Amino acid sequence: MKGDALANMLKDRRILVIIIAAVVIIAAVAAYVVLKDDGGNGGSDDPSDGLTIDNERTISEDMVIEGALTIGENGKLALTDGAEIKMLGANAKVDVKGTLDATDGSITFVKQEEDGSYTPVYQNGNGETRSVTSTGQLIMTPNDFASQDFLGNITGIMYFANGALYVNSDEFVVLTTAANAAAANSDVEIFGTVNENSNITISNTEELTIMDGANVTLGTITLSGTSTDSPIIDATGKLSASVTATGAGTLKLVSVNGITIDLDVTTSGSATTTEISIDGTLSGAASVTGGTINAGTLTVNGTGNTLAVDSGATLILGTGSTITAGASADGKAAAISVAGNITFDGGNIRAAGTVKALLNVTGTMTVLDPTTIDGTVNLNGVMTIGEKPTDFTKVSDNNATITASIILGADSYIKVYGDGDFTPSGTTKIKSTVFNVNGKEYMTVYAIEGDVAISAVLKDEAFVNGSTSVAAMSDFKNWNQDEYYLGEMLADNKNVGESDYTEVNYQTSTVDVKFTIPAGISVEIGVLKIEGNDTVRLVVEHDYAFKINGGTAKYNGSDVSETFKPVSGTTNDFVVTADSTVPAA
């Protein structure tokens, strides 16, 4: 090979090496501009097409990302030296599954103007879907998350956020899952769309807030408070969850976007009464599925929102409690449906404007104080007015009243305890039976004529004398037409208000007296005529007129005169034996 040819070849190779080296340098510079792996970062106003971090990285200079910034589960990105990441595009997204620490930097969503400059964007417009979602940890300053300018406008990323927010011990805000936020034992605010099956606990004075516009689905939320330290769920947005309690708690509903809450109240260990109170405005469907719930000031207008009290649950309207309720637009669907119990203990239901309240009761309704319902109660269950009597020596006082339109359905009835005042109006189909105990009025029951068996009423009534339950009183066979058991014992087929059964009677002190009557002789005790061998239940210490036709009688070995007074005993049955004075044929 000639020398000039070799020189040219080497020259060409040097040129090739230079070109290759230049390409490598350019590539390295480009990589440096986008992201440097050694912990220091370059920056550029030219947007990169998305960025995914799956290990530990640092950005120390401003940069623009068009599309998505994704922090993987193993990724950890720290912004330092005030570095700002500008998220460009109407559909720009930040998705944090690992950790993004922006406490020494910032994240701003921007749009690009015609002159190439960038303008911050704080809310989505029509068709825009910017978002920040964190199931890991996005840590930033409170002002970078949300602040207010001098015109009152909200700046920061708050309107793009999807996650649960709490403030950590360094006074930074952390956007994460609801479970992680609740575990931090701090107040929690949930933004955007969150769908978790997590079970979380809110304790003591902590507050869980479902922010306005949020749409949140959780598993079970447990309120663990005391009578003095009551945790709060404040649902301004939409919440779907099961709420339980191991102590006291408050559920505030201020939603204008719809709410679906299943309130399932339980007790823990030897805990006594567990209480949750609800307060606010329903704009969806809520159901009380168990336990005892106290209503504060609640609005259920019935047009697209309802409140259901399921079987086994109790909703209490205490003193000062008011539910403003309506009905569906056609007036047929109730705002409140009760398959469990609703108790009025000083509270009332008011009409929602010109639309009267509509309440469907298929369970029980208890009225303990004067109550007003501005509307109609469709009663297909049982209404109780007044406190249950527990002293059978007197008629119990009852000042409870109800002012409402009440429509009785099939098999439904109203029972008024003691001397309570209740007068049905507008129909002659409503009949009543008075239930007397020891000659004193225990309750009066009202039902549609021929519709409710007296035995069914007794079966559902739990009688308590002092602190002792008296199961025998729930058995219809122990009740009589007459105060002193001189009438017919109650039969299973006798109905409320039926002729000869407008009053029924029970005596707590009775004795069964066995009669042995020879043929041809009869014994009369009041209107009772006894022949042959029979057993009659009589009231202890009551004087009965006694008459025997055709013979003499002895009561436990003693002669019976014109009056007869059964006495209580502890051993054998009482026996009346009659002897004939008529010679045998």
Stockholm file with secondary structure:
# STOCKHOLM 1.0

chainA/1-585         MKGDALANMLKDRRILVIIIAAVVIIAAVAAYVVLKDDGGNGGSDDPSDGLTIDNERTISEDMVIEGALTIGENGKLALTDGAEIKMLGANAKVDVKGTLDATDGSITFVKQEEDGSYTPVYQNGNGETRSVTSTGQLIMTPNDFASQDFLGNITGIMYFANGALYVNSDEFVVLTTAANAAAANSDVEIFGTVNENSNITISNTEELTIMDGANVTLGTITLSGTSTDSPIIDATGKLSASVTATGAGTLKLVSVNGITIDLDVTTSGSATTTEISIDGTLSGAASVTGGTINAGTLTVNGTGNTLAVDSGATLILGTGSTITAGASADGKAAAISVAGNITFDGGNIRAAGTVKALLNVTGTMTVLDPTTIDGTVNLNGVMTIGEKPTDFTKVSDNNATITASIILGADSYIKVYGDGDFTPSGTTKIKSTVFNVNGKEYMTVYAIEGDVAISAVLKDEAFVNGSTSVAAMSDFKNWNQDEYYLGEMLADNKNVGESDYTEVNYQTSTVDVKFTIPAGISVEIGVLKIEGNDTVRLVVEHDYAFKINGGTAKYNGSDVSETFKPVSGTTNDFVVTADSTVPAA
#=GR chainA/1-585 SS CCHHHHHHHHHHHHHHHHHHHHHHHHHHHHHHHHCCTTSCCCCEEEEEEEEEECSEEEECSCEEEEEEEEECTTCEEEECTTEEEEEEEEEEEEEESSEEECTTEEEEEEEECTTSCEEECCSCCTTCCCEEEESSEEEECHHHHCEECTTSCEESSGGGEEEEEEECTTSCEEEECHHHHHHTTSCEEEESEEECCCCEEEETTCEEEECTTCEEEEEEEEEECCSSSCCEEEESSEEEEEEEESSCEEEEEECSSCCEEEEECCCCTTCCCCEEEEEEECSSEEEEEEEEEEEEEEEECSSSCEEEECTTEEEEEEEEEEEEECBCTTSCSBSEEESSEEEEEBCEEEEBTTBCEEEEESSEEEECSCEEEEEEEEESSEEEESCCCCCTTSCCCCCCCEEEEEEECTTCEEEEETTCCCCCCSCSCEEEEEEEETTEEEEEEEEETTTSBHHHHHHHCCCEETTEECGGGGCGGGCBSSTTSCSCBCCTTCBTTCTTCSEEEECSSEEEEEEECCTTCEEEETTEEECSEEEEEEETTCCEEEEEESEEEEETTEECCSEECCCCCSSSCEEEEEEECSCCC
#=GC SS_cons         CCHHHHHHHHHHHHHHHHHHHHHHHHHHHHHHHHCCTTSCCCCEEEEEEEEEECSEEEECSCEEEEEEEEECTTCEEEECTTEEEEEEEEEEEEEESSEEECTTEEEEEEEECTTSCEEECCSCCTTCCCEEEESSEEEECHHHHCEECTTSCEESSGGGEEEEEEECTTSCEEEECHHHHHHTTSCEEEESEEECCCCEEEETTCEEEECTTCEEEEEEEEEECCSSSCCEEEESSEEEEEEEESSCEEEEEECSSCCEEEEECCCCTTCCCCEEEEEEECSSEEEEEEEEEEEEEEEECSSSCEEEECTTEEEEEEEEEEEEECBCTTSCSBSEEESSEEEEEBCEEEEBTTBCEEEEESSEEEECSCEEEEEEEEESSEEEESCCCCCTTSCCCCCCCEEEEEEECTTCEEEEETTCCCCCCSCSCEEEEEEEETTEEEEEEEEETTTSBHHHHHHHCCCEETTEECGGGGCGGGCBSSTTSCSCBCCTTCBTTCTTCSEEEECSSEEEEEEECCTTCEEEETTEEECSEEEEEEETTCCEEEEEESEEEEETTEECCSEECCCCCSSSCEEEEEEECSCCC
//
